[in-house]
Amino acid sequence: MTDRFELVNGVVEEALDLPPAERDAFVSAHCASDADLLAGVRRLLAISNSMDGFLDSPPAPLAEIRPGDVLGGRFRILEELGAGGMGSTFLAEDRQLGPVALKTLHPEMRHDPRATERFLAEIATARAIRHPNVCPVFDLFTFDHARTGPLVAFTMKYLPGETLARRLSRGAIPPAEAMQIARGIAAGIDALHAEGIVHRDLKPDNIMLTTGRDGAVTPVIMDFGLASRPGSDAPAPISGSPDYMAPEQFRAAAAAKPADIYAFGLVLFEMIAGARPFPREDLLPAAIRRATEDAPLVSTVAPWAPRAWDIAIARALSRDPLQRPASASELLDQMESQSAGRAARTVRIEGRCRRKRSGF
């Protein structure tokens, strides 16, 4: 399938070098003998036209919040934990309740109705569920900050530990530990889906690993800024992190549970193999690769991986959402199944699915 990727990528890159008015004629001339190629290239050009601003760097804050600042006479800022396109998260000492995580909307975005709506939606989504593998959100606050002016923020449980991304920076996770962490992530995903919530940005950076007094590691899903929920308006045409987006997300398809299952499959692959199945790429090459290539089997990177893991993760990373497991827990059940008959049936089903796909 690499040749197919290179062919599509080459046509798209040449077309993008032309003035917009000349692109369709160029594509029609180069793809006239291949209807699937023509349709795929046109779709990817449409994606490129709709991605303006998608990967732009967030504007620099007008003025930073600093350690030692006290917000609302109650929250003393201790340190910044992370920053994203919409806001920053800080460790703060709540003078009434102790340490909390406090997330603020970037001050320069407070006059952007869409940004404010997304920020409030994140709070509403996170508060809709109570589960040990989902980060709990507490309250919404507004502050008058001396340097930034009015601030909107919410508090959530402070989770000491490290993100799964940081853990993976040290390499693959031993199999037994990986499966234990995966079970917790799956429980959180299934709990979200049971409430009709699709996370849409599941990735190692958004999973915190906390260690209890007994030494057990509990994964906790965080960051619901891109989540969709029942009754919410349609999100922006393309949203997510390209390294962990499902093929249908690149096509601006409506958010659905299979997109989270695909992202979970990518996270599983990375935990087991210590590497991603696809190279890190910009949005358009990533979209082309997801449309034209199946992910490699995890055993090509981790030869010790059981055949059942190859089969289950390949299903999760199917380009066809309908072929993916119905739930995150079902995916793990398939990984743990040692039934030769069940594995053989899944192999035959997977083979038929791959033969039916044209690549777009």
N, C-alpha and C positions, 0 to 999 in steps of 0.2 A: 504493500500500500504506500510505501515511501515514494515510489515513482508517481503515483497519483497525486500525492501531496505536492511534490515538486512541480508537477504539471499545472495544477490549479494555482499554486502560489506564483508561478512564473507569469501566467496570464493575468492574474489580478495585479501584480506589481507593475507589469507593463501598462495595463489599463489605467492605473492610478497616476502614471507619469503623464498621461494625456489630459487635455482640457476636458471637463465633464461632458461637453456636448459631443465629443468624438468617441467616448468610451464604448457606447453600446454598439456602434458600427464596427469598432475594432474587435470587440468580444464576439459579435455575430460572425465575423469573417474567420476568426481563429478557432471557433468552436462549432462551426456549421455541421460537421459530420458527427458530433457527439452531443446528443440532446441533454444527457445527464450532466456533462461538463458545462454546457451552456447555462443550464438552470442553476447549477451550483455556483458558478462564477458570478452570475447576476445577483444571486442571493448575498454572496459575500461582499460584493460592491455596495449593495444596499446597506449591509451592516457597517461598512466603512463610512458611509454617508451619515449614519445615525449615531456614530460613536463620538462625535465632536464633544470634547470636554469630559468624556468618560474617565480618561486616565490623567487628566490635568492634575498638577499638584495643587493641594489646597492653598488658599491664600494665607500669607503669613499673618498671625494674630496681630491685632492692632496694638495690644499691650499684653504682656504675659502675666499670668498669675504665678506668684513666687512662693517658695517655702517660707513659712512664717506669717503669710497673709491670713487674716481671720475674716471669714465670710459670714455675714449675718450675725456677728457677735457669738457664733456658735461653732463654726467649723474652722479649725486651724490647719492650714495646708502643710503637710509634712514632706511630700515629694510627688513628682509627676510619675505616673505609672505607664502612660502611653498616650499617643495622640493619633487622631485620624482625620479624615476629610471634614467631619462635622463638628468634632469637639475633642476635648482632652479629658483624661481620667487621672485623678489624683488620689493619693492616700491622705486622708484627713482625720484629725482627731475630733470627734463629735464630743463636745464638752458635757453632753447629757448621756450619751450611750457608748462612748469609746470609739475605736477605730472603724472607719467606714471607707468605702470607695465612693468618690464624688465625681460625676461626669458633668462637664459644662459644655454648653453649646458655644462655639466660637463667637465672640462678641460681634464680629463683623457680619455674622449670619442672622442676627436677631431680627433684621428687617426683611429677611427673605421668607415669605410665607411657606414656600415649599420646604425649606430647611427646618423651620419651626414645626411644621406639621409632621415631618419625618421624626423629629426628635421626640415629640409628644407621642407619636405612634409607637416608638421604641419602648417608652415607659409603659404604655397601655398593654403592649404585647407581652412584655416581661412580667407584668403584674398579673396577667391572666392565668398563670400557671405556678403551682408550688410543687417542686420536685427536687430531690437531693442532687440531681445531675443538671439542674438549671439554676443559674445565678439569680437569687431573689433581689427584687428592687423594692425600695422602701418608699420614699416620698419625693415630691417635686417641690423645688424652692425657687424663689427669685431673690437676687441680691443686688445691692448697689455697691459696686466695687470702685474704689477711688481712681484706679488707672484705666479700667476697661469700661466703666459705666455699668448699666444694668446687665445682669447675668441671669441666665436660666440654667438650672442644674437639677440633677436628681441624685439621690444616694442609693447605694446598693451594698450588699454584703461584701466586706473586704475578705478576699480569699488569699491567704498567704500561700506561697508556692511558686511554681513556674509554669509558663505556658507550654503546651505540647510542642510548639515550634521551637522553644528554647531547648527542650529535652531532645528533640530530633536533631538539633545542631550538633549533638554529640554522637550521632549515629543511630543505627537501628535499635529497636527495643527487643529484649529477649522474648521469645514466643509466649511463655506463660504470662509475663507481665503485660505484653501487648494485648493479649486476649482479655485479661482482667480490665485493663483500661478501656478496651473496645466495648466490653459489656456495659460499662457505665455510660459511655457515649451513646450507645444504642438505646439504652433506657431513656436518656434525655431526649433523643430524637423522637422516639416513639411517643413520649409524653407530649411533646410539642404537636406532633401530627394528630394525636387524639383530640386535641383542642382546635384542630383546623389550621394550625400555624405552620408555615413553611419558613425555615430560617433563611435560606437563599445565600448565605455567606459562611457556610460551615467550612472551617479550615483550622489548622493547628494553632494559629495566632488567637483564635476565638475559643480555645478550649484550655481552661486552667486546670492544672494538676495540683491538688491539695493533699497533704499527708496528715492523717489523723494520729491521735496519740498511740494507737495500736500499730502504726507504721503502714497502714493500708492507704493506697493512693486512690483518691476519688476524682474523676474528671468532671468538670463543671462547664457547661456550654454558656457562653457569654455573647454579648453584642448583638442586639436585635434591630440594628439600624436599617437593615434591608429586608427584614422579615415581612411576610404578608400574613394577614389574618382574616378571619371571616368578616365580610362586610366592608373591608378596606378598599380604597380606590386602587386602580391598577398602578403598579410602580413604574419607574422610568423604563424606557424601552430596553435598555441593556444595563443590568446591575449585577455586581458581584466582584469577585477576585478572579481574574483570568486563569490563574494556575489551578483553581478548584471549581470552575464553572462547568456545568453539564452542556452537551452540545446544543440542547434546545434553548439554553439561556443566551447563547450567542445569536440565536435566531429571534430573540425577543419574544419567545413563547411565554404564555402565562405561567406564573410560578405554580409548581405542583410538587407533591411529595417526592416523586422520582428524582428530582434535581438534588434533593438532600441525600438520597440514597447514593447517587453518583458521587457526590462530594465525599460521603463517608467511605465509599470504595477507594477513592484516591488517598484519603487519610490512612486507611488500613494498609494499603500498598506501601505507603511511605513509612509507617511504623514497622512493618515487617522487613522491608528491603533496605531501609535507610536512604532511599532515593525516590524521586517522583517518577511515575511511568512516562510522563511527557516532559520535554525540556521546557524551561522557563522562557516564555516568548511574549512579545507584545500582543495586543488584543487580536489583530487581524490574522497573523500567522497561527495563533492559538485556535482561532475559530476555524481556520482551514484544516488544521491538523485534527481537531475533534470531529470535523465533518468527513474526513477522508480516511482516518486510521483508527484501527482498534488498538486499545492499550496492550502492551506486552503482558504475558503471563508473569505473575510475581516470581515464579520459580526461575525465570531467566536471569533474575538479579539475585534471588535467594534460593539457590538450588536445593536446599534442604526442605523447602516448603512442601507440605503434603499436597497431593493432587486435588483433594477436596478444597483447599484454599485457592488454588488456581481457578477451579470451576466457579466457586462462589464469587470471588472478586471479579472475574471476567463477566459474570452476569450483572454485577452491580455497575460495571463500567460499559455496559452495552450502550451503543449509540441510540438504540430504540428504547425509549422510556418504558414501554409496555413489557419489555423483556427483563426488567430489573426486579429484584425481590420486592415483595409488597411492603416490607418493613425492615428496619435496621436489625431487629432481633432475628427475623427470618434469615437475613444474610449470615449472621453469626451461627445460627443453628445449622445452616448448610456447610459452613466452614468446619464445624465440629462433627459433622456426620461422617462416619467411617463406613457407611453402607456402600458396598461396591455396586449393587444394583441401582441405587439411587444416583450415584455418581455417573454411572454409564448412561442412564436416562438423561441426565442433565447435559452430558457431553453431546448426545445426539440432538437434543433440543437446541443447544447453543450452536452446533454446526449448521442446522437448518436455518436458524435465524441469520447467521453470518452470510450464508449463500444467498438469502433473499435480499440482503441489503445491497443497494447500488452504490453507496458511498455518500449520498446526499439525502 
